């Protein structure tokens, strides 16, 4: 993973994320280990959305943050968004759009944040690169 915060130079690789099928291939786990003081380690559990269409990502991180994101995945894009309170109050909305490379070896995306009901602002860039 690479991350780039606004006003900061590109970080280069700061950690790794592993996606793995679990529980008879009904869910996918995501584990992210990060070596940067401003970025938490992450564990997420992804499953089909029970009310149809898309997925739900249950997100946990090393700061103690717990969130639920709606998630869609297509051939060339990964979308996450959180616009309603879940385990925590909704102090701000978030969304991520990651574009999947044609060869499937990279995802280049960005997180956005919204503190009001209308204006999305760039938060940070996040890139994933597949390694063997």
Secondary structure, 3 states (H helix, E strand, C coil): CEEEECCCCCCCECEEEEEEEECCCCEEEEEEEECCCCCCCEEEEEEECCCCCCEEEEEEECCCCEEEEEEEECCCEEEEEECCCCCCCCCCEEEEEEEECCCCCEEEEEEEEECCCCCCEEEEEEEEECCC
